[in-house]
Each structure stands twice: as structure tokens, then as C-alpha cells.
Amino acid sequence: MNPDANYEAFQQSLKDLAAAHEASRDDPVPTCHFRPMTFHDSDSNPAYGGYQCDFCGHTEGVDEAWAKVEARSTQAIKLKATG
């Protein structure tokens, strides 16, 4: 058994997994735990709505969630340009 070959195969599988993950994130929606977050409107204050992770329950305000989506989209464009 060649440890270097195993390491290279492992590295390649991680690269493939990362590429598949990035490809799946092209949809511009707030995400958490690699899943789309659910939008919840506030009944008590219509001006405030937010997103909640159905997996862990963490919440983000609308502005923060969409700022992260924008940053993720910008990063993906940079990675495609350099990769």
C-alpha cells in the first residue's frame, strides 16, 4: 500500500467534494448547514422578517442574510475567474 497514493486520492476526493458543494450553492438563497433557510414574517412587526435554519434553529435578519448571499456570490465569481 502506497501512503502517498492514498493521500493524493484523498486530496482529490476532497477537491471533488468542494467543487460539488460550490456548484450546488449557485442558487441565491440564504443557507445554513448547506440547506436553504426558511423565511418567517414577523406578525408583531411587519417591517421585520427573518430567516431561520430548520436544522439548528439559528436566525438571521433579512439584511444580514442577503448580505451573506451577496458575499458568497462575489466569492464564487472570483473563484471561477481564478480557477
N, CA, C and O of each residue as an XYZ file, in Angstrom:
332
protein
N       0.849     -1.174      0.000
C       0.000      0.000      0.000
C       0.897      1.241      0.000
O       1.834      1.340      0.792
N       0.605      2.164     -0.881
C       1.400      3.376     -1.029
C       0.704      4.527     -0.292
O      -0.354      4.982     -0.726
N       1.287      5.001      0.815
C       0.643      6.090      1.570
C       0.478      7.363      0.758
O      -0.512      8.078      0.916
N       1.448      7.654     -0.117
C       1.343      8.866     -0.934
C       0.168      8.779     -1.902
O      -0.541      9.764     -2.109
N      -0.039      7.615     -2.490
C      -1.159      7.434     -3.418
C      -2.483      7.584     -2.676
O      -3.422      8.191     -3.190
N      -2.555      7.033     -1.475
C      -3.782      7.171     -0.687
C      -4.039      8.630     -0.336
O      -5.178      9.094     -0.379
N      -2.979      9.349      0.010
C      -3.115     10.762      0.354
C      -3.585     11.561     -0.858
O      -4.464     12.414     -0.737
N      -3.003     11.288     -2.025
C      -3.392     12.001     -3.242
C      -4.843     11.704     -3.611
O      -5.575     12.602     -4.029
N      -5.259     10.455     -3.459
C      -6.648     10.094     -3.747
C      -7.587     10.797     -2.769
O      -8.662     11.259     -3.152
N      -7.178     10.873     -1.515
C      -7.980     11.556     -0.504
C      -8.083     13.046     -0.821
O      -9.161     13.634     -0.729
N      -6.958     13.651     -1.193
C      -6.958     15.070     -1.551
C      -7.883     15.326     -2.732
O      -8.642     16.295     -2.735
N      -7.818     14.454     -3.735
C      -8.667     14.630     -4.913
C     -10.139     14.491     -4.552
O     -10.973     15.239     -5.062
N     -10.464     13.550     -3.684
C     -11.872     13.385     -3.298
C     -12.376     14.616     -2.543
O     -13.534     15.003     -2.699
N     -11.519     15.234     -1.727
C     -11.914     16.468     -1.037
C     -12.119     17.612     -2.025
O     -13.056     18.398     -1.882
N     -11.244     17.707     -3.030
C     -11.402     18.746     -4.054
C     -12.701     18.544     -4.826
O     -13.416     19.505     -5.110
N     -13.007     17.287     -5.166
C     -14.245     16.991     -5.885
C     -15.466     17.343     -5.040
O     -16.445     17.893     -5.545
N     -15.398     17.023     -3.761
C     -16.499     17.336     -2.851
C     -16.688     18.848     -2.730
O     -17.817     19.336     -2.749
N     -15.593     19.584     -2.606
C     -15.669     21.044     -2.507
C     -16.251     21.645     -3.783
O     -17.051     22.578     -3.719
N     -15.855     21.118     -4.939
C     -16.376     21.624     -6.210
C     -17.875     21.359     -6.328
O     -18.628     22.224     -6.776
N     -18.304     20.168     -5.927
C     -19.736     19.846     -5.968
C     -20.515     20.741     -5.014
O     -21.621     21.184     -5.324
N     -19.930     21.000     -3.858
C     -20.584     21.872     -2.879
C     -20.745     23.280     -3.437
O     -21.822     23.867     -3.330
N     -19.703     23.821     -4.023
C     -19.777     25.172     -4.579
C     -20.763     25.233     -5.734
O     -21.488     26.218     -5.876
N     -20.801     24.191     -6.564
C     -21.734     24.178     -7.688
C     -23.178     24.176     -7.202
O     -24.053     24.752     -7.848
N     -23.427     23.540     -6.081
C     -24.792     23.478     -5.557
C     -25.214     24.786     -4.912
O     -26.395     24.974     -4.620
N     -24.282     25.687     -4.685
C     -24.589     26.938     -3.991
C     -24.826     28.092     -4.949
O     -24.804     29.249     -4.529
N     -25.053     27.807     -6.229
C     -25.298     28.873     -7.190
C     -26.661     29.527     -7.001
O     -26.870     30.658     -7.440
N     -27.580     28.838     -6.360
C     -28.906     29.376     -6.131
C     -28.822     30.459     -5.054
O     -28.412     30.174     -3.929
N     -29.205     31.695     -5.382
C     -29.034     32.785     -4.412
C     -30.098     32.796     -3.313
O     -31.064     33.556     -3.381
N     -29.914     31.960     -2.320
C     -30.793     31.949     -1.152
C     -29.935     31.875      0.098
O     -28.851     31.292      0.063
N     -30.395     32.454      1.206
C     -29.650     32.306      2.460
C     -29.589     30.825      2.855
O     -30.589     30.112      2.776
N     -28.410     30.377      3.277
C     -28.242     28.977      3.650
C     -27.583     28.851      5.014
O     -26.893     29.758      5.480
N     -27.810     27.712      5.636
C     -27.173     27.340      6.888
C     -27.091     25.820      6.878
O     -28.045     25.153      6.478
N     -25.985     25.275      7.304
C     -25.782     23.828      7.280
C     -26.019     23.267      5.875
O     -26.551     22.169      5.715
N     -25.611     24.047      4.850
C     -25.721     23.654      3.444
C     -27.168     23.431      3.010
O     -27.423     22.701      2.053
N     -28.109     24.054      3.706
C     -29.532     23.936      3.389
C     -30.127     25.338      3.264
O     -29.673     26.260      3.943
N     -31.138     25.514      2.407
C     -31.809     26.815      2.334
C     -32.501     27.133      3.658
O     -33.091     26.259      4.292
N     -32.416     28.389      4.060
C     -33.100     28.826      5.278
C     -34.548     29.180      4.927
O     -34.850     29.509      3.780
N     -35.435     29.111      5.913
C     -36.856     29.390      5.724
C     -37.149     30.825      6.151
O     -36.736     31.263      7.224
N     -37.873     31.553      5.290
C     -38.248     32.925      5.623
C     -39.452     32.907      6.551
O     -40.407     32.162      6.334
N     -39.394     33.737      7.586
C     -40.504     33.892      8.524
C     -40.822     35.373      8.643
O     -39.947     36.186      8.943
N     -42.068     35.713      8.407
C     -42.530     37.084      8.558
C     -42.877     37.324     10.019
O     -43.339     36.415     10.710
N     -42.656     38.537     10.487
C     -42.971     38.876     11.875
C     -44.398     39.401     11.963
O     -44.739     40.401     11.332
N     -45.227     38.723     12.749
C     -46.614     39.174     12.925
C     -46.694     40.450     13.757
O     -47.555     41.296     13.514
N     -45.812     40.592     14.725
C     -45.866     41.752     15.611
C     -45.277     43.001     14.974
O     -45.660     44.116     15.329
N     -44.355     42.830     14.039
C     -43.728     43.971     13.389
C     -43.537     43.639     11.912
O     -42.553     42.993     11.549
N     -44.468     44.074     11.051
C     -44.396     43.720      9.634
C     -43.122     44.203      8.937
O     -42.758     43.679      7.884
N     -42.448     45.191      9.512
C     -41.222     45.695      8.904
C     -40.049     44.742      9.117
O     -39.016     44.874      8.461
N     -40.204     43.786     10.028
C     -39.104     42.873     10.316
C     -39.492     41.448      9.940
O     -40.521     40.931     10.376
N     -38.677     40.850      9.151
C     -38.810     39.434      8.822
C     -37.427     38.840      8.946
O     -36.442     39.571      9.044
N     -37.342     37.569      8.944
C     -36.031     36.955      9.064
C     -36.020     35.545      8.522
O     -37.051     34.996      8.133
N     -34.844     34.979      8.506
C     -34.649     33.621      8.025
C     -34.237     32.742      9.194
O     -33.511     33.170     10.091
N     -34.717     31.499      9.167
C     -34.388     30.555     10.225
C     -33.922     29.247      9.602
O     -34.474     28.778      8.607
N     -32.892     28.670     10.215
C     -32.390     27.366      9.794
C     -33.300     26.290     10.383
O     -33.487     26.227     11.598
N     -33.859     25.455      9.529
C     -34.730     24.376     10.005
C     -33.935     23.274     10.693
O     -34.508     22.442     11.397
N     -32.610     23.262     10.493
C     -31.768     22.229     11.099
C     -31.374     22.597     12.528
O     -31.559     21.805     13.452
N     -30.822     23.819     12.709
C     -30.302     24.193     14.031
C     -31.131     25.267     14.733
O     -30.963     25.493     15.931
N     -32.028     25.933     13.991
C     -32.879     26.942     14.601
C     -32.287     28.338     14.654
O     -32.938     29.263     15.140
N     -31.062     28.510     14.161
C     -30.445     29.843     14.225
C     -31.164     30.778     13.254
O     -31.628     30.358     12.194
N     -31.246     32.050     13.636
C     -31.969     33.028     12.831
C     -31.045     34.156     12.397
O     -30.033     34.445     13.036
N     -31.428     34.783     11.289
C     -30.720     35.961     10.780
C     -31.760     36.931     10.257
O     -32.793     36.528      9.723
N     -31.477     38.209     10.417
C     -32.335     39.229      9.835
C     -32.202     39.221      8.322
O     -31.242     38.679      7.774
N     -33.165     39.824      7.659
C     -33.186     39.839      6.201
C     -31.925     40.482      5.634
O     -31.297     39.927      4.732
N     -31.552     41.650      6.160
C     -30.386     42.361      5.626
C     -29.110     41.547      5.780
O     -28.313     41.455      4.846
N     -28.914     40.957      6.952
C     -27.714     40.157      7.203
C     -27.679     38.920      6.303
O     -26.635     38.584      5.742
N     -28.816     38.250      6.169
C     -28.875     37.038      5.353
C     -28.535     37.337      3.897
O     -27.762     36.607      3.277
N     -29.108     38.406      3.350
C     -28.852     38.719      1.947
C     -27.463     39.310      1.733
O     -26.908     39.179      0.642
N     -26.892     39.953      2.738
C     -25.502     40.410      2.627
C     -24.571     39.204      2.503
O     -23.602     39.240      1.745
N     -24.865     38.139      3.244
C     -24.054     36.918      3.151
C     -24.220     36.247      1.791
O     -23.257     35.713      1.240
N     -25.443     36.271      1.245
C     -25.674     35.708     -0.090
C     -24.855     36.478     -1.119
O     -24.217     35.880     -1.985
N     -24.874     37.795     -1.023
C     -24.118     38.636     -1.957
C     -22.624     38.366     -1.842
O     -21.935     38.255     -2.857
N     -22.118     38.260     -0.619
C     -20.691     37.974     -0.416
C     -20.328     36.608     -0.981
O     -19.268     36.447     -1.585
N     -21.200     35.627     -0.788
C     -20.949     34.284     -1.307
C     -20.931     34.293     -2.834
O     -20.097     33.625     -3.446
N     -21.842     35.044     -3.454
C     -21.888     35.137     -4.910
C     -20.636     35.805     -5.453
O     -20.084     35.370     -6.464
N     -20.186     36.862     -4.783
C     -18.964     37.554     -5.194
C     -17.761     36.634     -5.087
O     -16.909     36.621     -5.975
N     -17.683     35.869     -4.016
C     -16.575     34.933     -3.834
C     -16.609     33.848     -4.906
O     -15.559     33.462     -5.420
N     -17.786     33.353     -5.251
C     -17.903     32.313     -6.273
C     -17.435     32.834     -7.624
O     -16.787     32.109     -8.378
N     -17.759     34.086     -7.935
C     -17.316     34.681     -9.196
C     -15.797     34.783     -9.225
O     -15.176     34.485    -10.244
N     -15.195     35.202     -8.115
C     -13.733     35.302     -8.046
C     -13.079     33.937     -8.197
O     -12.063     33.808     -8.879
N     -13.655     32.912     -7.563
C     -13.090     31.564     -7.661
C     -13.172     31.029     -9.082
O     -12.241     30.374     -9.551
N     -14.279     31.302     -9.776
C     -14.416     30.845    -11.157
C     -13.417     31.549    -12.063
O     -12.900     30.953    -13.008
N     -13.146     32.821    -11.773
C     -12.211     33.584    -12.595
C     -10.771     33.109    -12.411
O      -9.972     33.163    -13.346
N     -10.442     32.647    -11.212
C      -9.065     32.215    -10.954
C      -8.873     30.717    -11.138
O      -7.743     30.257    -11.302
N      -9.959     29.950    -11.115
C      -9.839     28.505    -11.124
C      -9.916     27.907    -12.452
O      -9.827     26.686    -12.586
